[in-house]
């Protein structure tokens, strides 16, 4: 049974009409799936089917150690959103509710190759001289 109803699928397809470049959605799960792993995998698979610009891959967190290390995945369910290169965009947990919109918009931005950051913010980021590990947590509360 699909997680996305016809109305939501139509809205997402409409948002994806203007995708410019291919986007790869990579899901990490495991054979004995964790809480929300199956649902996250199914959701990412459904999303990736809504545009020919999207591709979908699934890896096992336990057995696909090379991919886990390559993408620096440390928990599951995990989803990587990447274009021609990996910018480190990761979603952990099931992106439902408000997080669903964040995933859709992230896919659109990655496809366009633009972060939509202001010129001032880009200038400040360009001035960083040390590596930075930034994590953003989203919660509806």
Steps between C-alpha positions, in 0.01 A plus 500: 500500500650837400590751769433799271142550387416619148467863606843511667661314208353757262627792708850351520503425126401859435787622723741269317400626150789747504773266621809591304769243581479138618470434873591175670304391806690242704333317786678308776307231686572144616365149440313491830370849460504750783204707612390706199766349269245324277276807484794730423623270223149480351452877522833572328419243232161662438654849484771389259238352266339843450764635260734355241769733644505295821675171566477281807749267669470294818789376713512277804649680802648175633639334187579790264783636717682663210195712412433573869856633534491683167191695601591519872170351615489441875133412561193381314266558336718738303445671167764671288390763248769578244548637153820475295693514824433423862450817704441305822122535505355232728157438644481265799169347603180504300440835332130532569291801592699822470814305415333366183491851351865547598598188301302610193651850508848356556462280192392803296794711622754224434361459148526874434852512641407796722474521877292819499734644762536875496817649344602620848471150644696351209772760557520416871516128425775556241707666773505186718851359523435189711273205423152537647260222594151651500189311606149638482227335702139539398209435729138614480510598870 
